Amino acid sequence: MKKYLEVSKYIDWDNSEITCLAKSLSVGILSEEEITKNCFEWVRDNIRHSSDYKMNPVTCKASEVLAHKTGYCYAKSHLLTALLRANGIPAGLCYQRLKADEGRDREPFCLHGLNAVFLKKYGWYRMDARGNKDGVNAQFSPPKEQLAFPIILNSEADLPEIWSKPLSIIISVLEKYETYKEVYDNLPDIELIVQPEKST
């Protein structure tokens, strides 16, 4: 679990503003589930999703997300990871591959960022703090997962890995572009590797 508690360039939970917020969300609370819920709901409800609110600047580091109160799903997941780690709770990054357009009935596809937290009672549990809106109702209700987006199409997928650091393709996009619109027009994607069926 050590790597899921580490400070890194983008999960910079040693930042004083992050540690201060993390403490305020856990003061007087002993339950790791309650602390996790507080952190999740704070990021979900207080950090505005960049494209939903058409907000700049583009943020990436957890401390940048907190400072500017905005970020894409990826950036919001960086801040939630940081808040949990600052409270001594192991947390990592997860991704889905989803339709990029609102209709979700044709290409292009893109990666979507969310989190996994290790809860002693349940093990790894995924949650999605991207921010709720019409048609999106992500909640923290272990052991049941209630993510922002279900997998609908064959070309969509829940990627099984739990990463301790953000994927380089995510960082590249967030650091290359200066406006939310540029990021929206160049959302990161990966090609799924489909194993051929074995002949019998």
C-alpha positions as a printed NumPy array, in Angstrom:
array([[  0.   ,   0.   ,   0.   ],
       [  2.993,   2.303,   0.377],
       [  2.815,   3.665,  -3.185],
       [ -0.857,   4.571,  -2.681],
       [  0.142,   6.919,   0.146],
       [  3.086,   8.647,  -1.526],
       [  3.548,  12.308,  -2.365],
       [  4.312,  12.907,  -6.04 ],
       [  4.519,  15.816,  -8.468],
       [  0.812,  15.724,  -9.308],
       [ -0.501,  14.186,  -6.091],
       [  1.224,  16.849,  -3.985],
       [ -0.611,  16.233,  -0.749],
       [  2.199,  17.783,   1.278],
       [  0.972,  21.187,   0.021],
       [ -0.11 ,  23.204,   3.076],
       [ -3.536,  24.107,   1.662],
       [ -4.268,  20.451,   0.92 ],
       [ -3.172,  19.245,   4.348],
       [ -5.244,  21.989,   6.001],
       [ -8.359,  21.01 ,   4.057],
       [ -7.729,  17.307,   4.669],
       [ -7.58 ,  17.914,   8.418],
       [-10.772,  19.985,   8.37 ],
       [-12.601,  17.166,   6.583],
       [-11.527,  14.607,   9.178],
       [-11.474,  16.523,  12.471],
       [-13.166,  14.542,  15.217],
       [-13.924,  11.614,  12.883],
       [-12.458,   8.156,  13.482],
       [-14.201,   6.243,  10.694],
       [-12.175,   6.002,   7.481],
       [-15.449,   5.619,   5.591],
       [-16.777,   8.925,   6.923],
       [-13.495,  10.697,   6.168],
       [-13.504,   9.254,   2.65 ],
       [-17.113,  10.319,   2.109],
       [-16.346,  13.856,   3.311],
       [-13.356,  14.13 ,   0.965],
       [-15.288,  12.65 ,  -1.962],
       [-18.307,  14.902,  -1.553],
       [-16.145,  17.989,  -1.041],
       [-14.284,  17.46 ,  -4.317],
       [-17.421,  16.391,  -6.187],
       [-19.45 ,  19.396,  -5.05 ],
       [-16.904,  22.203,  -4.589],
       [-14.543,  21.793,  -7.545],
       [-16.265,  22.776, -10.77 ],
       [-15.816,  20.469, -13.738],
       [-13.958,  22.466, -16.402],
       [-16.165,  21.676, -19.381],
       [-19.459,  21.709, -17.443],
       [-18.766,  25.252, -16.274],
       [-16.569,  26.352, -19.215],
       [-13.828,  27.343, -16.793],
       [-10.149,  28.097, -17.144],
       [ -7.341,  27.627, -16.31 ],
       [ -6.573,  23.999, -17.116],
       [ -5.378,  22.384, -13.88 ],
       [ -3.413,  19.214, -13.273],
       [ -1.6  ,  19.129,  -9.921],
       [ -3.825,  18.555,  -6.911],
       [ -2.714,  21.879,  -5.446],
       [ -3.636,  23.706,  -8.675],
       [ -7.1  ,  22.164,  -8.641],
       [ -7.655,  23.342,  -5.082],
       [ -6.272,  26.817,  -5.765],
       [ -8.458,  27.46 ,  -8.832],
       [-11.506,  25.383,  -7.73 ],
       [-11.829,  23.845, -11.197],
       [-10.569,  20.835, -13.119],
       [-11.411,  18.093, -15.55 ],
       [-12.315,  14.687, -14.107],
       [ -8.636,  13.719, -14.194],
       [ -7.558,  16.746, -12.182],
       [-10.399,  16.323,  -9.701],
       [ -9.278,  12.723,  -9.153],
       [ -5.755,  14.007,  -8.416],
       [ -7.118,  16.271,  -5.657],
       [ -9.299,  13.552,  -4.145],
       [ -6.325,  11.194,  -4.09 ],
       [ -4.267,  13.875,  -2.349],
       [ -6.905,  14.57 ,   0.309],
       [ -7.283,  10.885,   1.111],
       [ -3.533,  10.272,   1.28 ],
       [ -3.134,  13.322,   3.517],
       [ -5.518,  11.549,   5.893],
       [ -3.492,   8.32 ,   5.722],
       [ -6.026,   6.502,   3.542],
       [ -4.579,   4.6  ,   0.543],
       [ -5.977,   5.939,  -2.729],
       [ -5.261,   5.521,  -6.421],
       [ -6.415,   6.537,  -9.869],
       [ -8.68 ,   4.59 , -12.2  ],
       [ -9.872,   5.149, -15.738],
       [-12.761,   4.266, -17.961],
       [-12.918,   4.463, -21.738],
       [-16.177,   6.162, -22.704],
       [-17.908,   7.855, -25.58 ],
       [-16.671,  11.43 , -25.676],
       [-19.852,  13.033, -27.02 ],
       [-23.044,  13.647, -25.05 ],
       [-25.075,  11.309, -27.254],
       [-22.604,   8.464, -26.657],
       [-23.705,   6.681, -29.825],
       [-20.675,   7.138, -32.07 ],
       [-16.962,   7.949, -32.018],
       [-14.825,   9.559, -30.663],
       [-13.933,   7.89 , -27.389],
       [-11.938,   9.295, -24.484],
       [-10.553,   8.333, -21.106],
       [-12.474,   9.312, -17.994],
       [-10.706,   9.687, -14.657],
       [-11.977,   8.466, -11.295],
       [-10.64 ,   7.064,  -8.026],
       [-10.226,   3.912,  -5.997],
       [ -9.829,   3.967,  -2.234],
       [ -8.765,   1.074,  -0.023],
       [-11.255,   0.642,   2.802],
       [-10.379,  -1.991,   5.415],
       [-13.98 ,  -3.233,   5.533],
       [-14.453,  -3.587,   1.771],
       [-11.071,  -3.565,   0.016],
       [-10.682,  -1.428,  -3.105],
       [-13.742,   0.684,  -3.849],
       [-14.215,   2.973,  -6.853],
       [-15.847,   6.395,  -6.714],
       [-16.253,   9.231,  -9.194],
       [-15.998,  12.86 ,  -8.068],
       [-16.34 ,  14.451, -11.558],
       [-19.424,  16.379, -10.411],
       [-23.106,  15.599, -10.693],
       [-25.517,  17.153, -13.2  ],
       [-28.617,  16.085, -15.108],
       [-28.122,  12.397, -15.899],
       [-25.072,  12.055, -13.631],
       [-25.527,  10.983, -10.016],
       [-22.299,   9.631,  -8.534],
       [-22.424,   8.732,  -4.839],
       [-20.279,   7.195,  -2.096],
       [-22.236,   4.185,  -0.851],
       [-19.931,   1.19 ,  -0.241],
       [-19.953,  -1.617,  -0.969],
       [-22.192,  -0.581,  -3.883],
       [-20.467,   1.462,  -6.588],
       [-22.44 ,   4.362,  -7.98 ],
       [-20.233,   5.919, -10.647],
       [-20.996,   8.799, -12.982],
       [-21.156,   6.711, -16.147],
       [-22.121,   3.072, -16.777],
       [-20.385,   1.08 , -19.489],
       [-22.842,   0.839, -22.392],
       [-21.033,   0.105, -25.642],
       [-18.624,  -2.684, -26.641],
       [-15.859,  -0.142, -27.274],
       [-16.255,   1.299, -23.781],
       [-14.503,  -0.301, -20.824],
       [-13.702,  -0.159, -17.145],
       [ -9.913,  -0.342, -17.122],
       [ -8.99 ,  -2.668, -14.232],
       [ -5.732,  -1.065, -13.094],
       [ -5.405,   1.114,  -9.99 ],
       [ -2.579,   3.56 , -10.614],
       [ -0.571,   5.323,  -7.928],
       [  0.342,   8.134, -10.349],
       [ -1.559,   9.671, -13.282],
       [ -1.093,   8.195, -16.76 ],
       [  1.387,  10.111, -18.907],
       [ -1.202,  10.575, -21.667],
       [ -3.403,  12.441, -19.173],
       [ -0.579,  14.677, -17.989],
       [  0.448,  15.415, -21.57 ],
       [ -2.987,  16.75 , -22.501],
       [ -3.485,  18.77 , -19.314],
       [ -0.057,  20.388, -19.562],
       [ -0.116,  21.004, -23.319],
       [ -3.344,  22.982, -23.612],
       [ -4.214,  26.283, -21.962],
       [ -8.009,  26.391, -22.187],
       [-10.814,  24.013, -21.252],
       [-11.993,  24.094, -24.888],
       [ -8.606,  22.955, -26.213],
       [ -8.625,  20.053, -23.761],
       [-12.213,  19.181, -24.686],
       [-11.242,  19.067, -28.369],
       [ -8.248,  16.819, -27.615],
       [ -9.425,  14.5  , -24.847],
       [ -6.977,  11.629, -24.27 ],
       [ -7.844,   8.144, -25.464],
       [ -6.225,   4.734, -25.689],
       [ -7.   ,   1.831, -27.967],
       [ -8.362,  -1.232, -26.239],
       [ -6.452,  -4.453, -26.793],
       [ -8.946,  -7.212, -27.526],
       [ -7.665, -10.74 , -27.1  ],
       [ -8.667, -13.011, -30.005],
       [-10.978, -15.855, -29.108],
       [ -9.25 , -19.222, -28.856],
       [-10.364, -21.805, -31.368],
       [-11.523, -25.117, -29.968]])
